[in-house]
């Protein structure tokens, strides 16, 4: 599952690294190359009182107010009662949250974003540097959790089995390469996914395996997997099942998704099927279709044993073979789409109503503000405007849930728009009355739908 969120990691802090002044609510921490930014959070443990500020006040979570390379400040609720040069005891431990990153794709035209001497002195480049939005991939490995930033490091959260001595829920995740017994973990991965039936942790787009020497360059078409039931052991040996394979059609892997009998892998130009063999080859990779595109990593959903996704200029469906999905709203969607923000596009299912939804930003918006729906039972399309950035269907809950601007909503609950009646309208297709020689009068409509809920006005 994909969330735009934060995870935590741990870093040992310098002993006696905290300082404050008499009467101040501000504490300064000195930790070399801490890597935190203003707006991040930090959790301290192991500290003594600092300048009269109680240890229990220090050893909790704090919002970082200001940060330099080696220092940062945070505020506490109780002011210091004495001036100290440093505070805290031995063994202070700091846990920093990973930076939120970009909530949308950003583009830079400033100095240094193009080759040396391409433009005049002091002029910005004509071609921007694109920075992708920061997305996370999450998946379960038994009771544990594995996650990574897209094209970033892999993290592991250990829950363990049972309720005791399982890890507490507030235990931070750590780098997978820090797990005891880890070997050759990819430094970077586009997406990590657990092959549930055979228990192989797989990285789609990864740093290649190397035994010695410098770290190789990230390969966006490489697929690597850890040894079976050993999520931290990625070193290929004759005694384990770790290995790798490379997709050949395209320039990068965009998305991987588990389906009923295979893992589907999309590159920017093709679709592959990845299946567990159980032989020395471990996995096979078969090309299902070329000259097919996917517009973004979250623009795909599976319903009714079919996989639907949004391409760069059309919709597709996979039912054992790749087909173009006929769409009566194709021009409405693709001629009014902000292609600079396509990574924001999300897809989800509403299986109670046989629907697949896509939420996308229109050409005049930098955030999601519209949707298009395909009803695979009726084989019809419909559309509207709505801001949703995440969607979760209802197999384990009563209603589908979605995230809008700073709120979570239940969908399909009742017949109102929250507490207000729905705004609705009906528009028919055109009727041909020849060249104006005839008139048409509509006196009554017999609907084939049920009108429920609040009906405060009828036009």
C-alpha positions as CSV (number, residue, x, y, z in Angstrom):
1,X,0.0,0.0,0.0
2,X,1.1,3.4,-0.9
3,X,1.0,6.4,1.5
4,X,2.5,9.9,1.4
5,X,3.8,9.6,5.0
6,X,6.8,9.6,7.3
7,X,8.7,6.8,8.9
8,X,11.4,7.0,11.6
9,X,14.9,5.9,12.1
10,X,17.3,6.0,15.0
11,X,20.6,7.8,15.3
12,X,22.9,7.9,18.3
13,X,23.4,11.5,19.6
14,X,26.4,13.0,21.2
15,X,26.5,12.7,25.0
16,X,25.6,15.9,26.8
17,X,24.4,17.4,23.6
18,X,21.5,19.5,24.9
19,X,21.8,23.1,26.1
20,X,19.4,26.0,27.2
21,X,19.5,29.3,29.1
22,X,17.8,30.4,32.2
23,X,14.1,31.1,31.7
24,X,14.1,29.9,28.1
25,X,11.6,27.5,26.6
26,X,14.1,26.7,23.7
27,X,16.5,23.8,23.9
28,X,19.5,23.6,21.4
29,X,20.8,20.1,20.4
30,X,24.3,19.7,19.0
31,X,24.5,16.6,16.9
32,X,27.0,16.4,14.0
33,X,25.3,16.0,10.6
34,X,22.0,15.1,12.1
35,X,20.2,15.5,8.7
36,X,17.0,17.0,10.2
37,X,15.1,20.0,8.8
38,X,12.8,22.6,10.4
39,X,9.4,21.0,10.6
40,X,10.7,17.5,11.2
41,X,10.2,15.7,14.5
42,X,12.7,14.2,16.9
43,X,12.3,11.8,19.9
44,X,14.8,11.8,22.7
45,X,15.5,9.1,25.2
46,X,18.1,8.6,27.9
47,X,18.5,12.3,28.7
48,X,18.7,13.7,32.2
49,X,17.2,17.1,33.3
50,X,18.5,20.0,31.2
51,X,18.8,23.4,33.0
52,X,16.0,22.4,35.4
53,X,13.8,21.1,32.6
54,X,12.7,17.6,33.8
55,X,14.0,14.5,32.0
56,X,10.4,13.5,31.3
57,X,9.8,16.7,29.4
58,X,12.9,16.2,27.3
59,X,12.4,12.5,26.7
60,X,9.5,12.8,24.4
61,X,8.6,13.9,20.8
62,X,9.5,17.5,19.8
63,X,9.0,19.6,16.7
64,X,12.2,21.0,15.3
65,X,11.9,24.8,15.0
66,X,15.2,25.7,13.3
67,X,18.1,23.6,12.0
68,X,21.7,24.0,10.8
69,X,24.1,21.3,9.7
70,X,25.1,20.3,13.2
71,X,22.5,21.9,15.5
72,X,18.7,22.3,15.8
73,X,16.3,23.8,18.3
74,X,13.0,22.7,19.8
75,X,10.6,24.1,22.3
76,X,9.4,22.7,25.7
77,X,6.4,23.6,27.9
78,X,8.4,24.3,31.0
79,X,11.1,27.0,31.1
80,X,14.7,26.3,32.3
81,X,15.5,27.4,35.8
82,X,19.3,27.6,35.4
83,X,21.9,28.4,32.7
84,X,23.9,25.3,31.5
85,X,26.5,24.9,28.9
86,X,25.3,21.3,28.2
87,X,22.8,18.9,29.6
88,X,21.6,15.4,29.5
89,X,23.4,12.3,30.6
90,X,25.4,9.6,28.8
91,X,23.7,7.5,26.2
92,X,21.3,10.1,24.8
93,X,19.4,8.7,21.8
94,X,17.7,10.7,19.1
95,X,15.2,9.3,16.6
96,X,14.6,11.5,13.6
97,X,11.7,11.4,11.3
98,X,12.5,11.1,7.6
99,X,11.7,14.3,5.7
100,X,8.2,14.6,4.3
101,X,9.6,15.5,0.9
102,X,7.5,16.9,-2.0
103,X,3.7,16.4,-1.9
104,X,3.7,17.2,-5.7
105,X,6.2,17.1,-8.5
106,X,8.4,20.3,-8.6
107,X,10.4,21.8,-11.4
108,X,13.4,24.0,-11.1
109,X,14.8,26.5,-13.7
110,X,17.5,28.1,-11.6
111,X,21.2,28.5,-12.0
112,X,23.0,25.2,-12.2
113,X,20.1,23.2,-13.5
114,X,21.6,22.9,-17.0
115,X,25.1,22.1,-18.3
116,X,28.0,24.4,-17.6
117,X,28.1,27.4,-20.1
118,X,24.8,26.4,-21.9
119,X,23.2,29.8,-21.1
120,X,24.5,33.3,-20.4
121,X,26.1,34.0,-17.0
122,X,23.4,34.2,-14.2
123,X,20.6,32.9,-16.5
124,X,18.5,30.0,-15.5
125,X,18.1,26.9,-17.8
126,X,15.4,26.5,-20.4
127,X,14.9,22.9,-19.4
128,X,13.8,22.3,-15.8
129,X,15.1,19.8,-13.3
130,X,12.1,17.7,-12.2
131,X,11.8,16.4,-8.7
132,X,9.2,13.7,-8.2
133,X,6.7,13.8,-5.3
134,X,7.8,11.7,-2.4
135,X,5.8,8.5,-2.3
136,X,6.0,5.5,0.0
137,X,5.4,1.8,-0.7
138,X,4.3,-0.4,2.2
139,X,3.8,-4.2,2.3
140,X,3.6,-6.9,5.0
141,X,6.1,-9.6,5.5
142,X,4.3,-11.9,7.9
143,X,3.6,-9.7,10.9
144,X,6.4,-7.3,10.0
145,X,6.3,-4.3,7.7
146,X,8.6,-3.4,4.9
147,X,8.6,0.0,3.2
148,X,10.6,2.3,1.0
149,X,10.6,5.7,-0.5
150,X,10.2,5.5,-4.3
151,X,13.7,5.3,-5.7
152,X,15.0,5.4,-2.1
153,X,16.2,3.3,0.8
154,X,14.3,0.2,2.2
155,X,13.1,0.2,5.8
156,X,11.9,-2.6,8.0
157,X,9.6,-2.6,11.0
158,X,9.6,-5.7,13.2
159,X,6.4,-6.5,15.0
160,X,7.3,-10.1,15.7
161,X,4.8,-12.9,16.6
162,X,2.2,-12.9,19.3
163,X,1.7,-10.0,21.8
164,X,4.8,-10.6,23.9
165,X,7.7,-10.1,23.3
166,X,6.5,-8.5,20.0
167,X,7.8,-5.0,19.3
168,X,5.8,-2.1,20.7
169,X,3.7,-0.2,18.1
170,X,5.8,2.9,18.6
171,X,9.1,1.1,17.9
172,X,10.6,2.9,14.9
173,X,11.5,1.3,11.6
174,X,15.2,0.8,10.8
175,X,17.1,0.5,7.5
176,X,16.7,-3.1,6.2
177,X,20.5,-3.1,5.8
178,X,20.7,-2.6,9.6
179,X,18.8,-5.8,10.4
180,X,21.0,-8.5,12.0
181,X,22.3,-10.9,9.3
182,X,21.5,-8.6,6.4
183,X,23.6,-9.1,3.2
184,X,23.8,-7.1,0.0
185,X,20.5,-5.2,0.6
186,X,19.9,-2.8,-2.4
187,X,20.8,0.8,-1.4
188,X,17.9,2.1,-3.5
189,X,14.6,0.6,-4.8
190,X,11.8,2.0,-6.8
191,X,9.2,-0.3,-5.1
192,X,9.4,-3.2,-2.7
193,X,6.8,-5.9,-2.7
194,X,6.4,-9.3,-0.9
195,X,5.6,-12.3,-3.0
196,X,3.1,-13.7,-0.5
197,X,2.8,-17.3,-1.5
198,X,6.5,-18.0,-1.7
199,X,7.8,-15.3,0.8
200,X,10.3,-13.5,-1.4
201,X,10.9,-9.8,-0.8
202,X,11.3,-8.2,-4.2
203,X,12.7,-4.8,-5.3
204,X,11.5,-3.5,-8.6
205,X,14.1,-1.1,-9.9
206,X,17.2,-1.5,-7.7
207,X,20.8,-1.0,-7.1
208,X,22.6,-4.0,-8.8
209,X,24.3,-6.7,-6.7
210,X,28.0,-6.2,-6.2
211,X,30.5,-8.2,-4.0
212,X,33.2,-5.5,-3.6
213,X,34.1,-2.0,-4.9
214,X,32.1,1.1,-5.3
215,X,28.3,1.1,-5.2
216,X,26.9,0.6,-8.8
217,X,24.5,3.1,-10.3
218,X,20.8,2.5,-9.7
219,X,19.2,0.4,-12.5
220,X,15.5,1.4,-13.0
221,X,14.9,-1.8,-15.0
222,X,16.4,-4.3,-12.6
223,X,14.4,-6.7,-10.5
224,X,16.1,-8.2,-7.4
225,X,14.7,-10.5,-4.7
226,X,15.9,-11.7,-1.3
227,X,16.3,-15.3,-0.3
228,X,13.1,-17.1,0.6
229,X,11.8,-16.2,4.0
230,X,15.0,-14.1,4.6
231,X,13.9,-10.5,3.8
232,X,17.4,-9.0,4.6
233,X,19.5,-11.6,2.7
234,X,19.9,-10.4,-0.9
235,X,23.3,-12.0,-1.7
236,X,22.9,-14.6,-4.5
237,X,24.4,-17.9,-3.4
238,X,24.0,-21.5,-4.5
239,X,22.7,-22.2,-1.0
240,X,19.8,-19.7,-1.2
241,X,17.2,-18.4,-3.6
242,X,18.3,-14.7,-3.8
243,X,18.6,-13.5,-7.4
244,X,17.8,-10.9,-10.0
245,X,16.4,-10.5,-13.6
246,X,16.2,-7.5,-15.8
247,X,13.3,-6.2,-17.9
248,X,14.4,-5.1,-21.4
249,X,11.5,-3.2,-22.9
250,X,11.4,0.4,-21.6
251,X,13.5,2.8,-19.6
252,X,12.1,2.3,-16.1
253,X,9.8,0.2,-14.0
254,X,6.8,2.2,-13.0
255,X,4.7,-0.2,-10.9
256,X,4.4,-3.8,-9.7
257,X,1.2,-5.3,-8.4
258,X,0.3,-8.7,-7.0
259,X,-2.7,-10.4,-8.7
260,X,-4.2,-13.8,-8.3
261,X,-1.6,-16.0,-10.0
262,X,1.2,-13.6,-10.9
263,X,2.9,-10.3,-10.3
264,X,2.2,-7.7,-13.0
265,X,5.2,-5.4,-13.7
266,X,4.7,-2.2,-15.8
267,X,7.6,-0.4,-17.4
268,X,6.9,2.9,-19.2
269,X,6.4,1.0,-22.5
270,X,5.4,-2.6,-21.7
271,X,3.7,-5.0,-19.3
272,X,5.3,-8.1,-17.9
273,X,4.1,-11.1,-15.9
274,X,6.4,-12.3,-13.1
275,X,5.7,-15.8,-11.8
276,X,7.4,-18.0,-9.1
277,X,8.9,-21.2,-10.7
278,X,10.3,-23.0,-7.6
279,X,13.3,-24.0,-9.7
280,X,16.9,-22.7,-9.7
281,X,15.7,-19.7,-11.8
282,X,13.3,-18.9,-9.0
283,X,11.2,-16.4,-11.0
284,X,10.3,-16.0,-14.7
285,X,9.6,-12.8,-16.5
286,X,7.4,-12.8,-19.5
287,X,6.4,-9.9,-21.7
288,X,2.6,-9.6,-22.1
289,X,2.4,-6.5,-24.2
290,X,4.6,-3.8,-25.7
291,X,3.7,-0.3,-26.7
292,X,1.5,0.0,-23.6
293,X,1.9,2.8,-21.1
294,X,0.9,3.5,-17.6
295,X,0.5,7.1,-16.6
296,X,1.6,6.9,-13.0
297,X,2.5,4.4,-10.3
298,X,-0.9,4.5,-8.6
299,X,-3.1,4.6,-11.6
300,X,-3.9,0.8,-11.6
301,X,-6.6,-1.2,-9.7
302,X,-7.9,-4.8,-9.8
303,X,-11.5,-5.8,-9.7
304,X,-13.6,-8.8,-10.7
305,X,-10.3,-10.6,-11.6
306,X,-9.5,-7.9,-14.1
307,X,-6.8,-5.3,-13.9
308,X,-7.6,-1.8,-15.1
309,X,-5.1,1.0,-15.6
310,X,-4.8,4.5,-17.0
311,X,-2.2,5.0,-19.8
312,X,-0.7,8.1,-21.2
313,X,-3.6,8.6,-23.6
314,X,-6.0,5.7,-23.1
315,X,-7.3,3.1,-20.6
316,X,-6.3,-0.5,-20.6
317,X,-7.6,-3.8,-19.1
318,X,-5.8,-7.1,-18.5
319,X,-7.8,-10.3,-18.4
320,X,-5.0,-12.7,-19.4
321,X,-4.2,-10.5,-22.4
322,X,-3.8,-6.8,-22.7
323,X,-6.6,-4.9,-24.4
324,X,-7.5,-1.2,-24.8
325,X,-10.5,-0.3,-22.8
326,X,-13.1,1.5,-24.9
327,X,-13.8,4.9,-23.3
328,X,-16.5,7.3,-24.3
329,X,-14.8,10.0,-22.1
330,X,-11.3,9.6,-23.5
331,X,-11.1,13.2,-24.9
332,X,-12.7,14.6,-21.8
333,X,-10.0,13.1,-19.6
334,X,-6.8,13.2,-21.7
335,X,-7.3,16.6,-23.4
336,X,-7.8,18.2,-20.0
337,X,-5.1,16.6,-17.9
338,X,-2.1,18.2,-16.1
339,X,0.7,16.0,-17.3
340,X,3.2,17.7,-15.0
341,X,1.4,16.2,-12.0
342,X,0.5,12.7,-13.3
343,X,2.2,11.0,-10.3
344,X,-0.7,12.3,-8.2
345,X,-3.2,10.2,-10.1
346,X,-4.7,7.4,-8.0
347,X,-7.1,4.6,-8.8
348,X,-9.4,2.5,-6.6
349,X,-12.3,0.2,-6.7
350,X,-15.8,0.5,-5.4
351,X,-16.8,-3.2,-5.9
352,X,-20.2,-2.8,-4.2
353,X,-21.2,-0.8,-7.3
354,X,-18.9,-2.5,-9.8
355,X,-16.8,0.6,-10.3
356,X,-13.2,1.5,-10.9
357,X,-12.3,5.2,-10.1
358,X,-9.5,7.4,-11.3
359,X,-8.8,10.7,-9.5
360,X,-6.6,13.2,-11.5
361,X,-5.7,16.9,-11.7
362,X,-7.2,18.8,-14.6
363,X,-5.1,21.0,-16.8
364,X,-5.8,24.1,-14.8
365,X,-5.0,22.5,-11.4
366,X,-1.8,21.4,-9.7
367,X,-3.8,19.1,-7.4
368,X,-6.4,16.3,-7.9
369,X,-9.8,17.9,-8.5
370,X,-11.6,15.5,-10.9
371,X,-12.5,11.8,-11.3
372,X,-13.6,9.4,-14.0
373,X,-15.4,6.1,-13.3
374,X,-15.8,2.9,-15.3
375,X,-18.6,0.6,-14.4
376,X,-17.4,-2.8,-15.5
377,X,-20.9,-4.4,-15.0
378,X,-22.8,-1.9,-17.0
379,X,-19.8,-1.1,-19.2
380,X,-20.5,2.7,-19.0
381,X,-18.4,5.7,-18.0
382,X,-19.2,8.7,-15.9
383,X,-17.3,11.6,-14.4
384,X,-17.3,14.6,-12.0
385,X,-15.2,16.8,-9.8
386,X,-13.8,15.7,-6.4
387,X,-10.6,16.1,-4.5
388,X,-9.3,12.7,-3.2
389,X,-5.7,11.8,-2.7
390,X,-6.1,8.2,-1.4
391,X,-8.8,5.6,-1.7
392,X,-9.5,2.3,0.1
393,X,-12.3,-0.1,-0.8
394,X,-14.5,-1.8,1.8
395,X,-13.7,-5.5,2.1
396,X,-12.8,-5.1,5.8
397,X,-15.1,-2.1,6.6
398,X,-18.6,-1.1,5.9
399,X,-17.9,1.7,3.5
400,X,-15.1,2.7,1.1
401,X,-12.8,5.4,2.7
402,X,-11.0,8.2,0.9
403,X,-8.8,11.1,1.9
404,X,-9.6,14.6,0.8
405,X,-8.1,17.9,1.9
406,X,-7.2,17.2,5.6
407,X,-10.1,14.9,6.2
408,X,-11.1,11.2,5.8
409,X,-14.5,10.4,4.4
410,X,-16.8,7.4,4.3
411,X,-18.2,7.0,0.8
412,X,-21.6,5.4,-0.1
413,X,-22.9,6.2,3.4
414,X,-26.4,7.6,3.2
415,X,-27.6,9.7,0.3
416,X,-26.3,13.2,1.3
417,X,-23.2,15.2,0.7
418,X,-22.0,14.9,4.3
419,X,-24.9,16.8,6.0
420,X,-26.1,18.6,2.9
421,X,-28.3,17.3,0.0
422,X,-26.5,16.1,-3.1
423,X,-26.4,18.5,-6.1
424,X,-27.5,16.4,-9.0
425,X,-28.6,16.9,-12.6
426,X,-29.5,14.9,-15.6
427,X,-28.3,15.7,-19.2
428,X,-29.5,13.7,-22.1
429,X,-27.7,13.1,-25.4
430,X,-28.8,15.1,-28.4
431,X,-32.1,14.3,-30.2
432,X,-32.3,14.7,-33.9
433,X,-35.4,16.7,-35.0
434,X,-34.2,17.1,-38.6
435,X,-33.7,20.7,-39.8
436,X,-35.9,22.5,-37.4
437,X,-39.1,21.5,-39.1
438,X,-40.3,19.6,-36.1
439,X,-40.7,20.4,-32.4
440,X,-40.3,18.2,-29.4
441,X,-42.1,18.5,-26.1
442,X,-41.0,16.4,-23.1
443,X,-43.8,16.1,-20.7
444,X,-42.7,13.3,-18.4
445,X,-39.6,11.2,-17.7
446,X,-39.9,7.7,-16.3
447,X,-36.6,7.0,-14.5
448,X,-35.0,3.6,-14.0
449,X,-33.3,4.8,-10.8
450,X,-34.4,5.2,-7.2
451,X,-34.7,8.7,-5.8
452,X,-33.9,8.5,-2.1
453,X,-32.6,10.8,0.6
454,X,-33.3,14.5,1.0
455,X,-35.3,16.0,-1.9
456,X,-35.6,19.7,-1.0
457,X,-36.0,21.0,-4.5
458,X,-36.8,19.5,-7.8
459,X,-36.2,21.4,-11.0
